[in-house]
Amino acid sequence: MVNPMPNDSSPATLNDIAVSSLRRDYVLRGLAEDDLDANPFRQFARWFQDAIDAKIQEPNAMIVSTVSPEGQPRGRIMLLKEFNEQGFVFFTNYQSEKARHLTANPRAGLTFSWLDLERQITIEGRAEKISRPETTAYFESRPLGSRIGAWVSNQSEVIPSREAINNKLAEVKARFATGEVPVPDHWGGYRLAPVSIEFWQGRTNRLHDRLRYRRDSLGKPWKVERLAP
């Protein structure tokens, strides 16, 4: 018989981890059409505030999903830094893997998972670079260490060791020791303009509530659809 809780005195092996037995029923609440705001961005703001009030760790953490030119999907966790009716903004190195993906195929997805609230939101749309003044305004609001870090990392590239990062950090600190840290040319923001926003509320027996706002193209009216769980 597989032991789902390995003895603390010995390392877990593949056979110790009984993944199939991990199970939780979702019973907190439901989601009806009448619960939704007519505007999906206001509905997002409502759930986002609920996540903040519930003291979810990193409530703005999201999976940003892109697709390579070869058709390989890739997701990574990033932080949402702004949202309004124009879309959802995140920042990155413009020479990174995700940026290369978005250059070849600007269609992307965002997923927020707030399991303590038994909720997730899935957003699909098109990502485009934001303006340089917008990027500069956000960059200048970052802590000094984060501004320096944007100059240090050639994001997604293979490096020989952690020491290589530490050495580059020392060089960058010396370079900007006597002045302000400007925005790197290779760094900036993307705004994902959504065409689909799905609100998912966990329900018992895996019969979850899924309500999706969808529009055929940007600027068109939103319509709400219920999806099978």
URNOR-V389001 format. One record per residue. N is the residue number from 1. SS is DSSP state (alpha for helix, beta for strand, coil for the rest). PHI is phi as a letter, one per 30 degrees, with the letter a starting at -180 (999 if undefined). OMEGA is omega as a letter, one per 20 degrees, with the letter a starting at -180 (999 if undefined). Layout:
n=N ss=SS phi=PHI omega=OMEGA
n=N ss=SS phi=PHI omega=OMEGA
//
This chain:
n=1 ss=coil phi=999 omega=a
n=2 ss=coil phi=d omega=r
n=3 ss=coil phi=c omega=a
n=4 ss=coil phi=d omega=r
n=5 ss=coil phi=b omega=a
n=6 ss=coil phi=e omega=r
n=7 ss=coil phi=d omega=a
n=8 ss=coil phi=d omega=a
n=9 ss=coil phi=d omega=a
n=10 ss=coil phi=b omega=a
n=11 ss=coil phi=d omega=r
n=12 ss=coil phi=d omega=r
n=13 ss=coil phi=c omega=a
n=14 ss=alpha phi=e omega=a
n=15 ss=alpha phi=d omega=r
n=16 ss=alpha phi=d omega=a
n=17 ss=coil phi=c omega=a
n=18 ss=coil phi=d omega=a
n=19 ss=alpha phi=d omega=a
n=20 ss=alpha phi=d omega=a
n=21 ss=alpha phi=d omega=r
n=22 ss=coil phi=d omega=a
n=23 ss=coil phi=a omega=r
n=24 ss=coil phi=b omega=r
n=25 ss=coil phi=c omega=a
n=26 ss=coil phi=c omega=a
n=27 ss=coil phi=b omega=a
n=28 ss=coil phi=d omega=a
n=29 ss=coil phi=a omega=r
n=30 ss=coil phi=c omega=r
n=31 ss=coil phi=b omega=r
n=32 ss=coil phi=c omega=r
n=33 ss=alpha phi=e omega=a
n=34 ss=alpha phi=d omega=r
n=35 ss=alpha phi=d omega=a
n=36 ss=coil phi=d omega=r
n=37 ss=coil phi=d omega=r
n=38 ss=coil phi=d omega=a
n=39 ss=coil phi=c omega=a
n=40 ss=alpha phi=d omega=r
n=41 ss=alpha phi=d omega=r
n=42 ss=alpha phi=d omega=r
n=43 ss=alpha phi=d omega=r
n=44 ss=alpha phi=d omega=a
n=45 ss=alpha phi=d omega=r
n=46 ss=alpha phi=d omega=r
n=47 ss=alpha phi=d omega=r
n=48 ss=alpha phi=d omega=r
n=49 ss=alpha phi=d omega=r
n=50 ss=alpha phi=e omega=r
n=51 ss=alpha phi=d omega=r
n=52 ss=alpha phi=d omega=a
n=53 ss=alpha phi=d omega=r
n=54 ss=coil phi=d omega=r
n=55 ss=coil phi=h omega=r
n=56 ss=coil phi=d omega=r
n=57 ss=coil phi=d omega=a
n=58 ss=coil phi=h omega=a
n=59 ss=coil phi=d omega=r
n=60 ss=coil phi=c omega=r
n=61 ss=beta phi=d omega=a
n=62 ss=beta phi=b omega=r
n=63 ss=beta phi=d omega=r
n=64 ss=beta phi=c omega=a
n=65 ss=beta phi=c omega=r
n=66 ss=beta phi=b omega=r
n=67 ss=beta phi=b omega=a
n=68 ss=coil phi=d omega=r
n=69 ss=coil phi=e omega=r
n=70 ss=coil phi=d omega=r
n=71 ss=coil phi=j omega=a
n=72 ss=coil phi=d omega=r
n=73 ss=beta phi=d omega=r
n=74 ss=beta phi=b omega=r
n=75 ss=beta phi=b omega=r
n=76 ss=beta phi=a omega=a
n=77 ss=beta phi=d omega=r
n=78 ss=beta phi=b omega=a
n=79 ss=beta phi=c omega=r
n=80 ss=coil phi=d omega=a
n=81 ss=coil phi=c omega=r
n=82 ss=beta phi=a omega=r
n=83 ss=beta phi=a omega=r
n=84 ss=beta phi=a omega=a
n=85 ss=coil phi=d omega=r
n=86 ss=coil phi=d omega=r
n=87 ss=beta phi=k omega=a
n=88 ss=beta phi=b omega=a
n=89 ss=beta phi=c omega=r
n=90 ss=beta phi=b omega=a
n=91 ss=beta phi=b omega=a
n=92 ss=beta phi=a omega=r
n=93 ss=beta phi=d omega=a
n=94 ss=coil phi=d omega=r
n=95 ss=coil phi=c omega=a
n=96 ss=coil phi=d omega=r
n=97 ss=alpha phi=d omega=a
n=98 ss=alpha phi=d omega=r
n=99 ss=alpha phi=d omega=r
n=100 ss=alpha phi=d omega=r
n=101 ss=alpha phi=e omega=a
n=102 ss=alpha phi=d omega=r
n=103 ss=alpha phi=d omega=a
n=104 ss=alpha phi=d omega=a
n=105 ss=coil phi=b omega=a
n=106 ss=coil phi=d omega=r
n=107 ss=beta phi=d omega=a
n=108 ss=beta phi=a omega=r
n=109 ss=beta phi=b omega=r
n=110 ss=beta phi=b omega=r
n=111 ss=beta phi=b omega=r
n=112 ss=beta phi=c omega=a
n=113 ss=beta phi=b omega=r
n=114 ss=beta phi=c omega=a
n=115 ss=alpha phi=d omega=r
n=116 ss=alpha phi=d omega=r
n=117 ss=alpha phi=c omega=a
n=118 ss=coil phi=h omega=a
n=119 ss=beta phi=b omega=r
n=120 ss=beta phi=b omega=r
n=121 ss=beta phi=b omega=r
n=122 ss=beta phi=c omega=a
n=123 ss=beta phi=b omega=r
n=124 ss=beta phi=b omega=r
n=125 ss=beta phi=l omega=a
n=126 ss=beta phi=c omega=a
n=127 ss=beta phi=c omega=r
n=128 ss=beta phi=b omega=r
n=129 ss=beta phi=d omega=r
n=130 ss=coil phi=d omega=a
n=131 ss=coil phi=d omega=r
n=132 ss=alpha phi=d omega=r
n=133 ss=alpha phi=e omega=r
n=134 ss=alpha phi=d omega=r
n=135 ss=alpha phi=d omega=a
n=136 ss=alpha phi=d omega=a
n=137 ss=alpha phi=d omega=r
n=138 ss=alpha phi=d omega=a
n=139 ss=alpha phi=e omega=a
n=140 ss=alpha phi=d omega=r
n=141 ss=alpha phi=d omega=a
n=142 ss=coil phi=d omega=r
n=143 ss=coil phi=e omega=a
n=144 ss=alpha phi=e omega=a
n=145 ss=alpha phi=d omega=r
n=146 ss=alpha phi=d omega=r
n=147 ss=alpha phi=d omega=r
n=148 ss=alpha phi=d omega=a
n=149 ss=alpha phi=e omega=r
n=150 ss=alpha phi=d omega=r
n=151 ss=alpha phi=d omega=a
n=152 ss=alpha phi=d omega=a
n=153 ss=coil phi=c omega=r
n=154 ss=coil phi=d omega=a
n=155 ss=coil phi=e omega=r
n=156 ss=coil phi=i omega=r
n=157 ss=coil phi=d omega=r
n=158 ss=coil phi=d omega=r
n=159 ss=coil phi=b omega=a
n=160 ss=coil phi=d omega=a
n=161 ss=coil phi=a omega=r
n=162 ss=alpha phi=d omega=a
n=163 ss=alpha phi=e omega=r
n=164 ss=alpha phi=d omega=r
n=165 ss=alpha phi=d omega=a
n=166 ss=alpha phi=d omega=r
n=167 ss=alpha phi=d omega=r
n=168 ss=alpha phi=d omega=r
n=169 ss=alpha phi=d omega=r
n=170 ss=alpha phi=d omega=r
n=171 ss=alpha phi=d omega=a
n=172 ss=alpha phi=d omega=r
n=173 ss=alpha phi=d omega=r
n=174 ss=alpha phi=d omega=a
n=175 ss=alpha phi=d omega=a
n=176 ss=coil phi=c omega=a
n=177 ss=coil phi=d omega=a
n=178 ss=coil phi=c omega=a
n=179 ss=coil phi=a omega=r
n=180 ss=coil phi=d omega=r
n=181 ss=coil phi=c omega=a
n=182 ss=coil phi=d omega=r
n=183 ss=coil phi=d omega=r
n=184 ss=coil phi=d omega=r
n=185 ss=coil phi=d omega=a
n=186 ss=coil phi=c omega=a
n=187 ss=beta phi=b omega=r
n=188 ss=beta phi=l omega=a
n=189 ss=beta phi=c omega=r
n=190 ss=beta phi=b omega=r
n=191 ss=beta phi=c omega=r
n=192 ss=beta phi=c omega=r
n=193 ss=beta phi=c omega=a
n=194 ss=beta phi=d omega=r
n=195 ss=beta phi=c omega=r
n=196 ss=beta phi=b omega=r
n=197 ss=beta phi=b omega=a
n=198 ss=beta phi=c omega=r
n=199 ss=beta phi=c omega=a
n=200 ss=beta phi=c omega=r
n=201 ss=beta phi=c omega=a
n=202 ss=coil phi=d omega=r
n=203 ss=coil phi=b omega=a
n=204 ss=alpha phi=d omega=r
n=205 ss=alpha phi=h omega=r
n=206 ss=alpha phi=i omega=r
n=207 ss=coil phi=c omega=a
n=208 ss=coil phi=d omega=r
n=209 ss=beta phi=c omega=r
n=210 ss=beta phi=b omega=r
n=211 ss=beta phi=c omega=a
n=212 ss=beta phi=c omega=r
n=213 ss=beta phi=d omega=a
n=214 ss=beta phi=b omega=r
n=215 ss=coil phi=b omega=a
n=216 ss=coil phi=d omega=r
n=217 ss=coil phi=a omega=a
n=218 ss=coil phi=d omega=r
n=219 ss=coil phi=j omega=r
n=220 ss=coil phi=d omega=r
n=221 ss=coil phi=d omega=r
n=222 ss=coil phi=d omega=r
n=223 ss=beta phi=b omega=a
n=224 ss=beta phi=c omega=r
n=225 ss=beta phi=b omega=r
n=226 ss=beta phi=c omega=a
n=227 ss=beta phi=c omega=r
n=228 ss=coil phi=d omega=a
n=229 ss=coil phi=d omega=999
//
